[in-house]
Amino acid sequence: MTTMMITNFVPADIDATTWESLQPYYQTLLDRKFKCEGCLEQFLLDRSELDAAAAEAGSNLYIAMTCDTENEEIKNAFLSFVENVDPELKKVGFELNKKVVSSEHVGKLDKERYAVLLRDWFADVEIFREENVPLQTEDTKLGQEYSELCGAMMVDFDGEKRTMPQMGMYQQDQDRSVREASWRAVAERRLEDRREIDAIFDKMVVNRNQTAINAGFEEYRGYMFAVKHRFDYTPEDCLAFHEAIEKECMPIVRKLAEERKQALGLDTLRPWDLAVDPHGHAGLRPFDSADDLIEKTSKLFHRMDESLGEMFDSMRDGGYSLDLASRKGKAPGGYQASRDRQRKPFIFMNAAGLPRDLDTMVHEAGHAFHYMLCRHDDLVWHRGAPLEFAEVASMSMESLCYPFLDEFYSPEEIKRAIRKHLEGIVSVLPWVATIDAFQHWIYLNPEHTCEERTAQWLELGERFGGGVDWSGLESEHEAVWHRQLHPFEVPFYYVEYGIAQLGALQMWLKYRENPTAAIKDYKNGLSLGASRTLPELFEACGLKFDFTTSMVSTLMKTVAEELDKHA
């Protein structure tokens, strides 16, 4: 691989937020002739720099929009890019991909360096349809509508207006009446927008199904597997994964639910009984503010590995790379974004002082480490990774940080925090299976009604439910999936979390045996970016790309043993 090579093809001050500025450079690439493989490689470097400039412009606009969903100027700038630049980038990207894969010199390129990239581009050329560009633009706009609705949700509680993330702290209150009141306040607020959110999703399903048909597919699932370059596993493998989770995880989930119910002295578990400490301890508060979170996280990573600590500290740049505090008008969730021209990461989250915020912090830091470890590659398409592996980078950090939680907790609190995290892993795997199975059903039955979709959701709840009593809360139960942004904004992106969680658990077991070797393997695999296949990336980390019943069984056995130790 080359190292941070910058071509002179794109001006440093280009305004990449407008197509008028980008178009002449893309036209130059379209007109360029290939006389040899060297010319083709230079073309790829120049295109990479141009694509990076465009991607960074879009990323910056998205970051700004999610940081302040109520600012009309910022929102309009983002929508302008979505409507006027993204469609042109998709079209010219197809033409440039086609130009490369049809070149007489493409077969002479270094196979080790370019094989995965060319495999992906051949697939992209095959499925691209220009008539799908406006449909994809509309899908992005519908996703922005959903995000805006969620970002505007506020609740009057305990004397002031609070965001949805801020309401989470009340679910740890030992007073059950407080938990119930806060849970109901949030659920009722979400139900106010239920019809509008369902209507948005109905439009999405129609739009996405038509996109698949236009591309020559019978249904959207098959289309998205091609779009996501899922060459290393199939829809049938996902269905088998759902069955493995049902068989190996659900017994542990139901055992934990029964233990929780008994510890709380309850006849039935209700939705507001799931986050409170069942033994009467006060809710864990690992940090007081976003600044406190940053300071403690820095110390954690320096102790784990000095180079990781230095990478984290490079993001402490006065707010340019970190926006962590929850506030009104901020979009929900958390993410890591990349500024591809500067080759710098950005972390967004809604910190409210909860343990899950600490999990999010180290999770997104894992993504940032991934980006920084592979940003030396001059091909922008390699400065990332398939999602199934990208999430290994982030999820591994959640468990590798266990020995350093004394930065946030007392010894007794550490024990509670680790158990809480392990319980979270056991419970999130069925949730991943639920969301993934739900999407399989939705797009295999694209003409379904809203009522049929709700019935399917409830059926999956029976299959992957954890012993929670929803009686009297039927409407709230039916709409629980509305809080999950993935079906709305990134369809079919969720099973990756399950696959990656199994990889992350393998990394955790390696780390317990030999921390130094595990961190070395971790960084080695991440440094490859997207330049290798999924099995090869897992192997580079010393892991197996395996989400069969056998692997799930082995890992869940270890998790169950650890849960008993931290009881």
C-alpha positions as CSV (number, residue, x, y, z in Angstrom):
1,M,0.0,0.0,0.0
2,T,1.1,3.6,-0.6
3,T,1.1,6.2,2.1
4,M,-0.9,9.4,2.1
5,M,-0.1,10.2,-1.5
6,I,-2.0,13.3,-2.7
7,T,-2.5,13.9,-6.4
8,N,-2.8,17.4,-7.8
9,F,-6.0,16.6,-9.7
10,V,-8.5,18.3,-7.3
11,P,-8.0,21.8,-6.0
12,A,-7.7,22.0,-2.2
13,D,-10.4,24.7,-2.0
14,I,-13.0,23.1,-4.3
15,D,-16.6,23.6,-3.2
16,A,-17.6,20.0,-3.4
17,T,-21.1,20.7,-2.2
18,T,-22.2,21.7,-5.7
19,W,-22.4,19.7,-8.9
20,E,-21.3,22.7,-10.9
21,S,-17.9,22.6,-9.1
22,L,-17.5,18.8,-9.3
23,Q,-18.8,18.2,-12.9
24,P,-15.7,19.5,-14.8
25,Y,-13.4,17.1,-12.9
26,Y,-15.6,14.1,-13.4
27,Q,-15.9,15.0,-17.1
28,T,-12.2,15.0,-17.3
29,L,-12.1,11.5,-15.9
30,L,-14.8,10.3,-18.3
31,D,-12.8,11.7,-21.2
32,R,-9.5,10.2,-20.2
33,K,-7.9,7.5,-22.3
34,F,-6.1,4.5,-20.9
35,K,-2.9,3.6,-22.7
36,C,-1.5,1.2,-20.1
37,E,-2.2,-0.2,-16.7
38,G,-0.1,2.7,-15.3
39,C,-2.6,5.2,-16.8
40,L,-5.4,3.2,-15.2
41,E,-3.8,3.3,-11.8
42,Q,-3.3,7.0,-12.0
43,F,-6.9,7.4,-13.0
44,L,-7.9,5.5,-9.9
45,L,-5.8,7.7,-7.7
46,D,-7.3,10.9,-9.3
47,R,-10.8,9.6,-9.0
48,S,-10.2,8.5,-5.4
49,E,-9.2,12.1,-4.5
50,L,-12.3,13.5,-6.3
51,D,-14.6,11.0,-4.7
52,A,-13.1,11.7,-1.3
53,A,-13.8,15.4,-1.8
54,A,-17.4,14.8,-2.7
55,A,-17.9,12.3,0.1
56,E,-16.5,14.7,2.6
57,A,-18.8,17.4,1.5
58,G,-21.8,15.2,1.9
59,S,-20.5,13.9,5.2
60,N,-20.1,17.4,6.6
61,L,-23.6,18.4,5.5
62,Y,-25.0,15.2,7.1
63,I,-23.1,15.9,10.3
64,A,-24.4,19.4,10.5
65,M,-27.9,18.4,9.9
66,T,-27.9,15.7,12.6
67,C,-26.3,18.1,15.1
68,D,-29.1,20.6,14.5
69,T,-32.2,19.2,12.9
70,E,-34.2,22.4,13.6
71,N,-31.9,24.7,11.6
72,E,-33.7,25.2,8.3
73,E,-30.6,26.6,6.5
74,I,-28.6,23.5,7.5
75,K,-31.4,21.1,6.6
76,N,-31.9,22.8,3.2
77,A,-28.1,22.6,2.4
78,F,-28.2,18.8,3.2
79,L,-31.3,18.3,1.1
80,S,-29.8,20.3,-1.8
81,F,-26.8,17.9,-1.8
82,V,-29.1,14.9,-1.6
83,E,-31.3,16.2,-4.5
84,N,-28.7,17.8,-6.7
85,V,-25.4,16.2,-6.1
86,D,-26.0,12.7,-4.9
87,P,-28.0,11.7,-8.0
88,E,-25.2,13.0,-10.3
89,L,-22.6,11.2,-8.3
90,K,-24.5,7.9,-8.6
91,K,-24.8,8.4,-12.4
92,V,-21.2,9.4,-13.0
93,G,-20.0,6.7,-10.6
94,F,-21.7,4.1,-12.7
95,E,-20.1,5.5,-15.9
96,L,-16.6,5.5,-14.3
97,N,-17.0,2.0,-12.9
98,K,-18.0,0.8,-16.3
99,K,-15.1,2.6,-17.9
100,V,-12.7,0.8,-15.5
101,V,-14.1,-2.7,-15.6
102,S,-14.4,-2.6,-19.5
103,S,-10.8,-1.4,-19.9
104,E,-8.5,-3.7,-21.8
105,H,-5.9,-3.0,-19.1
106,V,-8.1,-4.0,-16.0
107,G,-6.8,-7.6,-16.0
108,K,-3.2,-6.3,-15.6
109,L,-3.9,-4.6,-12.3
110,D,-2.4,-6.1,-9.2
111,K,-4.8,-8.8,-8.2
112,E,-4.1,-8.7,-4.5
113,R,-4.6,-4.9,-4.3
114,Y,-7.6,-4.5,-6.6
115,A,-9.5,-7.8,-6.6
116,V,-12.1,-6.9,-4.0
117,L,-12.7,-3.4,-5.4
118,L,-13.1,-4.7,-9.0
119,R,-15.4,-7.5,-7.8
120,D,-17.6,-4.8,-6.2
121,W,-17.6,-2.5,-9.2
122,F,-18.5,-5.3,-11.6
123,A,-21.5,-6.0,-9.4
124,D,-22.4,-2.3,-9.2
125,V,-22.3,-1.9,-13.0
126,E,-24.5,-4.9,-13.4
127,I,-27.3,-3.6,-11.1
128,F,-27.2,0.1,-11.9
129,R,-30.2,1.7,-13.5
130,E,-30.5,5.4,-14.1
131,E,-34.2,5.4,-13.4
132,N,-33.4,4.3,-9.8
133,V,-31.4,7.4,-9.0
134,P,-34.5,9.6,-8.3
135,L,-36.0,6.7,-6.3
136,Q,-32.9,6.6,-4.2
137,T,-33.0,10.3,-3.7
138,E,-36.6,10.1,-2.6
139,D,-35.7,7.3,-0.1
140,T,-33.0,9.5,1.4
141,K,-35.4,12.4,1.8
142,L,-38.0,10.1,3.5
143,G,-35.3,8.9,5.9
144,Q,-34.5,12.6,6.7
145,E,-38.2,13.1,7.4
146,Y,-38.1,10.2,9.9
147,S,-35.0,11.6,11.5
148,E,-36.5,15.0,11.8
149,L,-39.6,13.6,13.5
150,C,-37.6,11.7,16.0
151,G,-35.2,14.6,16.7
152,A,-38.2,16.8,17.5
153,M,-39.5,14.4,20.2
154,M,-39.5,16.0,23.6
155,V,-41.2,15.0,26.9
156,D,-42.3,17.2,29.8
157,F,-41.1,15.3,32.8
158,D,-39.7,16.0,36.3
159,G,-40.2,19.7,35.8
160,E,-38.6,20.3,32.4
161,K,-38.5,19.3,28.8
162,R,-36.3,16.3,28.0
163,T,-35.0,14.5,25.0
164,M,-35.7,10.8,24.5
165,P,-32.1,9.8,25.4
166,Q,-32.3,11.9,28.5
167,M,-35.4,10.1,29.6
168,G,-33.4,6.9,29.8
169,M,-31.9,7.7,33.2
170,Y,-35.3,7.3,34.8
171,Q,-35.5,3.7,33.8
172,Q,-32.8,3.0,36.4
173,D,-34.8,4.5,39.2
174,Q,-35.5,2.1,42.1
175,D,-39.0,3.7,42.4
176,R,-41.1,1.6,40.1
177,S,-43.7,4.3,39.8
178,V,-41.1,6.7,38.4
179,R,-39.9,4.1,35.9
180,E,-43.5,3.5,34.8
181,A,-44.4,7.1,34.5
182,S,-41.2,8.0,32.5
183,W,-41.6,4.9,30.2
184,R,-45.3,5.8,29.5
185,A,-44.4,9.4,28.9
186,V,-41.8,8.4,26.2
187,A,-44.1,5.7,24.7
188,E,-47.1,8.0,24.5
189,R,-44.9,10.7,22.8
190,R,-43.7,8.3,20.2
191,L,-47.3,7.1,19.6
192,E,-48.3,10.7,18.7
193,D,-46.2,10.3,15.5
194,R,-47.1,6.6,14.8
195,R,-49.4,7.2,11.8
196,E,-47.0,9.6,10.2
197,I,-44.0,7.2,10.7
198,D,-46.0,4.3,9.4
199,A,-47.0,6.4,6.3
200,I,-43.3,7.3,5.7
201,F,-42.4,3.6,5.9
202,D,-45.2,2.6,3.5
203,K,-43.8,5.0,0.9
204,M,-40.3,3.6,1.5
205,V,-41.5,0.0,0.9
206,V,-43.2,0.9,-2.4
207,N,-40.2,3.0,-3.5
208,R,-37.6,0.3,-2.6
209,N,-39.6,-2.5,-4.2
210,Q,-39.8,-0.6,-7.5
211,T,-36.0,0.0,-7.3
212,A,-35.4,-3.7,-7.1
213,I,-37.7,-4.5,-10.0
214,N,-36.1,-1.8,-12.1
215,A,-32.7,-3.5,-11.5
216,G,-34.0,-6.9,-12.7
217,F,-34.7,-8.4,-9.3
218,E,-37.8,-10.1,-8.1
219,E,-37.6,-8.5,-4.7
220,Y,-35.7,-5.9,-2.7
221,R,-33.9,-8.4,-0.5
222,G,-32.0,-9.9,-3.4
223,Y,-31.3,-6.5,-4.7
224,M,-29.9,-5.3,-1.4
225,F,-27.6,-8.3,-1.0
226,A,-26.1,-7.3,-4.3
227,V,-25.9,-3.6,-3.4
228,K,-24.2,-4.5,-0.1
229,H,-21.8,-6.9,-1.9
230,R,-22.7,-9.8,0.3
231,F,-20.7,-12.3,-1.7
232,D,-19.6,-14.4,1.4
233,Y,-23.1,-15.3,2.7
234,T,-26.7,-15.7,1.5
235,P,-30.2,-14.8,2.7
236,E,-30.5,-18.5,3.7
237,D,-27.5,-18.1,6.0
238,C,-29.3,-15.2,7.7
239,L,-32.4,-17.3,8.3
240,A,-30.1,-20.0,9.8
241,F,-28.5,-17.3,12.0
242,H,-32.0,-16.4,13.2
243,E,-32.6,-20.0,14.2
244,A,-29.2,-20.3,15.9
245,I,-30.0,-17.2,18.0
246,E,-33.5,-18.6,18.9
247,K,-32.0,-21.9,19.9
248,E,-28.9,-20.8,21.8
249,C,-29.7,-17.3,23.1
250,M,-33.3,-17.3,24.0
251,P,-32.9,-19.9,26.9
252,I,-30.4,-17.5,28.5
253,V,-32.6,-14.5,27.8
254,R,-35.6,-16.2,29.5
255,K,-33.5,-17.4,32.4
256,L,-32.2,-13.8,33.0
257,A,-35.8,-12.5,32.8
258,E,-36.9,-15.0,35.4
259,E,-34.0,-14.1,37.7
260,R,-34.7,-10.4,37.3
261,K,-38.4,-10.9,38.1
262,Q,-37.6,-12.9,41.2
263,A,-34.9,-10.4,42.4
264,L,-37.4,-7.5,42.0
265,G,-40.1,-9.5,43.7
266,L,-42.6,-9.1,40.8
267,D,-45.3,-11.3,39.5
268,T,-44.6,-10.2,35.9
269,L,-41.9,-8.1,34.2
270,R,-43.1,-5.0,32.5
271,P,-41.2,-2.9,29.9
272,W,-40.1,-0.4,32.6
273,D,-38.5,-3.2,34.7
274,L,-35.6,-4.0,32.3
275,A,-33.0,-1.4,33.0
276,V,-33.2,-1.0,36.8
277,D,-30.7,-2.8,38.9
278,P,-32.7,-5.7,40.3
279,H,-30.8,-5.8,43.6
280,G,-31.7,-2.3,44.7
281,H,-28.5,-0.5,43.7
282,A,-28.7,3.1,42.4
283,G,-28.4,3.5,38.6
284,L,-24.8,3.5,37.4
285,R,-23.6,7.0,36.4
286,P,-20.2,6.5,34.8
287,F,-19.6,10.2,34.0
288,D,-21.1,13.6,34.7
289,S,-20.7,15.5,31.4
290,A,-19.4,15.1,27.8
291,D,-16.0,16.5,28.9
292,D,-15.8,14.1,31.8
293,L,-16.6,11.2,29.4
294,I,-13.8,12.3,27.0
295,E,-11.2,12.6,29.7
296,K,-12.0,9.2,31.3
297,T,-12.2,7.5,27.9
298,S,-8.8,8.9,27.0
299,K,-7.2,7.4,30.1
300,L,-8.9,4.1,29.4
301,F,-7.4,3.8,25.9
302,H,-4.0,4.9,26.9
303,R,-3.9,2.1,29.5
304,M,-5.3,-0.4,26.9
305,D,-2.7,0.5,24.3
306,E,-0.7,3.7,24.0
307,S,-1.2,4.0,20.2
308,L,-5.0,3.7,20.6
309,G,-4.8,6.4,23.3
310,E,-2.9,8.7,21.0
311,M,-5.4,8.1,18.2
312,F,-8.3,9.0,20.6
313,D,-6.6,12.1,21.8
314,S,-6.2,13.3,18.2
315,M,-9.9,13.7,18.1
316,R,-9.9,16.1,21.1
317,D,-9.8,19.1,18.9
318,G,-12.4,21.5,20.3
319,G,-15.5,19.8,19.1
320,Y,-14.6,19.4,15.4
321,S,-14.3,15.6,15.7
322,L,-16.6,14.9,18.7
323,D,-20.2,16.0,19.4
324,L,-21.4,13.9,22.3
325,A,-24.0,15.8,24.5
326,S,-27.7,15.2,24.1
327,R,-29.8,18.4,23.4
328,K,-33.1,19.5,21.9
329,G,-33.1,19.3,18.1
330,K,-30.2,16.8,17.8
331,A,-31.0,13.7,15.8
332,P,-31.2,10.4,17.8
333,G,-28.6,7.7,18.0
334,G,-24.9,7.7,17.6
335,Y,-22.5,7.2,14.6
336,Q,-19.0,7.6,13.4
337,A,-18.6,9.5,10.1
338,S,-15.5,10.1,8.0
339,R,-14.1,13.2,6.4
340,D,-12.4,11.4,3.5
341,R,-10.3,14.2,2.1
342,Q,-8.8,15.2,5.4
343,R,-8.8,11.5,6.4
344,K,-10.3,12.4,9.8
345,P,-13.1,10.7,11.7
346,F,-16.1,12.2,13.6
347,I,-18.1,10.8,16.4
348,F,-21.7,11.8,17.1
349,M,-23.8,10.6,20.1
350,N,-26.4,11.6,22.7
351,A,-24.6,11.2,26.0
352,A,-26.9,11.5,29.1
353,G,-24.5,10.0,31.7
354,L,-25.8,6.4,31.3
355,P,-23.8,3.1,31.0
356,R,-25.0,2.7,27.5
357,D,-23.4,6.0,26.6
358,L,-20.1,4.7,27.7
359,D,-20.7,1.6,25.5
360,T,-21.5,4.0,22.6
361,M,-18.4,6.0,23.3
362,V,-15.9,3.1,23.1
363,H,-18.0,1.5,20.3
364,E,-17.8,4.6,18.0
365,A,-14.1,5.1,19.0
366,G,-13.5,1.6,17.7
367,H,-14.9,2.7,14.3
368,A,-12.7,5.8,14.5
369,F,-9.6,3.6,15.2
370,H,-10.5,1.5,12.2
371,Y,-10.6,4.5,10.0
372,M,-7.4,5.9,11.3
373,L,-5.6,2.5,11.0
374,C,-6.5,2.2,7.3
375,R,-6.5,5.9,6.2
376,H,-2.9,5.5,4.8
377,D,-4.4,3.8,1.7
378,D,-4.7,6.2,-1.2
379,L,-7.8,4.5,-2.5
380,V,-10.8,6.0,-0.7
381,W,-12.8,2.8,-1.3
382,H,-10.3,0.9,0.9
383,R,-10.6,3.4,3.8
384,G,-13.5,1.5,5.4
385,A,-14.6,-2.1,5.6
386,P,-17.6,-4.3,5.0
387,L,-20.1,-3.6,7.8
388,E,-19.9,-7.2,9.1
389,F,-16.2,-6.5,9.9
390,A,-16.4,-2.8,10.6
391,E,-18.7,-3.6,13.6
392,V,-16.1,-6.1,14.9
393,A,-13.8,-3.1,15.3
394,S,-16.3,-1.2,17.3
395,M,-18.0,-4.0,19.3
396,S,-14.7,-5.5,20.4
397,M,-13.8,-2.3,22.2
398,E,-17.0,-2.7,24.4
399,S,-15.5,-5.9,25.9
400,L,-11.8,-5.1,25.7
401,C,-12.4,-2.1,28.0
402,Y,-13.5,-4.3,30.9
403,P,-10.1,-4.3,32.7
404,F,-10.1,-0.5,32.6
405,L,-13.5,0.3,33.8
406,D,-12.1,1.6,37.1
407,E,-11.7,4.9,35.2
408,F,-15.5,5.1,35.5
409,Y,-16.7,2.8,38.3
410,S,-15.9,1.5,41.8
411,P,-15.0,-2.3,42.0
412,E,-18.5,-3.2,42.9
413,E,-19.9,-1.0,40.1
414,I,-17.5,-2.7,37.6
415,K,-19.0,-6.1,38.4
416,R,-22.4,-4.7,37.8
417,A,-21.4,-2.9,34.6
418,I,-19.8,-6.0,33.1
419,R,-22.8,-8.1,33.9
420,K,-25.1,-5.4,32.4
421,H,-23.0,-5.4,29.3
422,L,-23.0,-9.2,28.9
423,E,-26.8,-9.2,29.5
424,G,-27.0,-6.6,26.8
425,I,-25.1,-8.8,24.3
426,V,-27.4,-11.7,25.1
427,S,-30.5,-9.6,24.6
428,V,-29.3,-7.6,21.5
429,L,-28.6,-10.7,19.5
430,P,-32.3,-11.7,19.5
431,W,-33.2,-8.1,18.7
432,V,-30.9,-8.2,15.7
433,A,-32.5,-11.4,14.6
434,T,-35.9,-9.8,15.1
435,I,-35.1,-6.7,13.0
436,D,-33.4,-8.7,10.3
437,A,-36.2,-11.3,10.1
438,F,-38.8,-8.4,10.0
439,Q,-37.1,-6.9,7.0
440,H,-36.8,-10.2,5.2
441,W,-40.6,-10.6,5.6
442,I,-41.4,-7.0,4.7
443,Y,-39.6,-7.1,1.3
444,L,-40.6,-10.6,0.4
445,N,-44.2,-9.4,0.9
446,P,-44.0,-5.8,-0.4
447,E,-47.7,-5.4,-0.9
448,H,-48.5,-6.0,2.7
449,T,-50.8,-3.7,4.7
450,C,-49.8,-1.9,7.8
451,E,-52.0,-4.3,9.8
452,E,-50.3,-7.3,8.3
453,R,-46.9,-5.8,9.1
454,T,-47.9,-5.2,12.7
455,A,-49.1,-8.8,13.0
456,Q,-45.8,-10.1,11.7
457,W,-43.9,-7.8,14.2
458,L,-46.0,-9.3,17.0
459,E,-45.3,-12.9,15.8
460,L,-41.6,-12.2,15.8
461,G,-42.0,-10.8,19.3
462,E,-43.4,-14.2,20.4
463,R,-40.4,-16.0,18.8
464,F,-37.7,-13.7,20.2
465,G,-39.5,-12.2,23.2
466,G,-37.9,-12.2,26.7
467,G,-40.7,-12.8,29.1
468,V,-42.0,-9.2,29.2
469,D,-45.7,-8.6,29.9
470,W,-47.2,-6.0,27.4
471,S,-50.8,-6.4,28.5
472,G,-52.6,-3.1,28.3
473,L,-49.7,-1.7,26.2
474,E,-50.7,-3.3,22.9
475,S,-50.4,-0.1,20.8
476,E,-47.0,0.7,22.4
477,H,-45.8,-2.9,21.7
478,E,-46.9,-2.7,18.0
479,A,-44.9,0.4,17.4
480,V,-41.7,-0.5,19.3
481,W,-39.8,-1.0,16.0
482,H,-40.3,2.6,15.1
483,R,-37.5,3.6,17.5
484,Q,-35.0,1.5,15.4
485,L,-33.6,3.8,12.7
486,H,-32.1,1.0,10.5
487,P,-35.3,-0.1,8.7
488,F,-36.0,3.5,7.9
489,E,-32.6,5.0,7.0
490,V,-30.3,2.0,6.2
491,P,-32.5,-0.9,5.1
492,F,-31.0,-4.4,5.6
493,Y,-28.2,-3.0,7.6
494,Y,-28.6,-4.8,10.9
495,V,-27.7,-8.5,10.7
496,E,-24.1,-7.2,10.4
497,Y,-24.3,-6.4,14.1
498,G,-25.1,-10.0,14.9
499,I,-22.4,-11.4,12.7
500,A,-19.9,-8.9,14.1
501,Q,-20.9,-9.5,17.7
502,L,-19.8,-13.1,17.3
503,G,-16.5,-11.9,15.9
504,A,-16.2,-9.4,18.8
505,L,-16.8,-12.1,21.4
506,Q,-14.1,-14.2,19.8
507,M,-11.7,-11.2,20.1
508,W,-12.7,-10.8,23.7
509,L,-11.7,-14.5,24.4
510,K,-8.4,-13.9,22.6
511,Y,-7.7,-10.8,24.7
512,R,-8.3,-12.7,27.9
513,E,-5.7,-15.2,26.9
514,N,-3.1,-12.7,25.6
515,P,-3.9,-9.0,25.6
516,T,-0.8,-7.9,23.7
517,A,-1.3,-10.4,20.9
518,A,-5.0,-9.7,20.7
519,I,-4.5,-5.9,20.3
520,K,-1.8,-6.6,17.7
521,D,-4.1,-8.8,15.7
522,Y,-6.9,-6.3,16.1
523,K,-4.8,-3.5,14.6
524,N,-3.5,-5.7,11.9
525,G,-6.9,-6.7,10.7
526,L,-8.2,-3.1,10.8
527,S,-5.3,-1.8,8.9
528,L,-6.4,-3.7,5.8
529,G,-9.6,-1.6,5.5
530,A,-11.8,-3.0,2.7
531,S,-9.0,-4.4,0.6
532,R,-9.8,-8.1,1.5
533,T,-12.8,-10.4,1.6
534,L,-14.8,-10.8,4.8
535,P,-13.2,-14.2,5.6
536,E,-9.8,-12.8,5.0
537,L,-10.4,-9.8,7.2
538,F,-11.6,-12.0,10.1
539,E,-8.6,-14.3,9.6
540,A,-6.2,-11.3,9.8
541,C,-7.6,-10.6,13.3
542,G,-7.2,-14.3,14.2
543,L,-11.0,-14.8,14.1
544,K,-13.4,-17.1,12.2
545,F,-16.1,-15.8,9.9
546,D,-18.7,-18.1,11.3
547,F,-22.2,-17.5,12.5
548,T,-23.5,-21.0,12.5
549,T,-25.3,-22.7,15.5
550,S,-22.0,-24.3,16.5
551,M,-20.2,-21.0,16.9
552,V,-23.2,-19.3,18.6
553,S,-23.4,-22.2,21.0
554,T,-19.7,-22.0,22.0
555,L,-19.8,-18.3,22.6
556,M,-23.1,-18.3,24.5
557,K,-21.7,-20.9,26.8
558,T,-18.8,-18.7,27.7
559,V,-21.1,-15.7,28.1
560,A,-23.4,-17.7,30.4
561,E,-20.4,-18.7,32.5
562,E,-19.3,-15.1,32.9
563,L,-22.8,-14.0,33.8
564,D,-22.8,-16.5,36.6
565,K,-19.4,-15.2,37.8
566,H,-20.8,-11.6,37.9
567,A,-24.1,-12.5,39.5
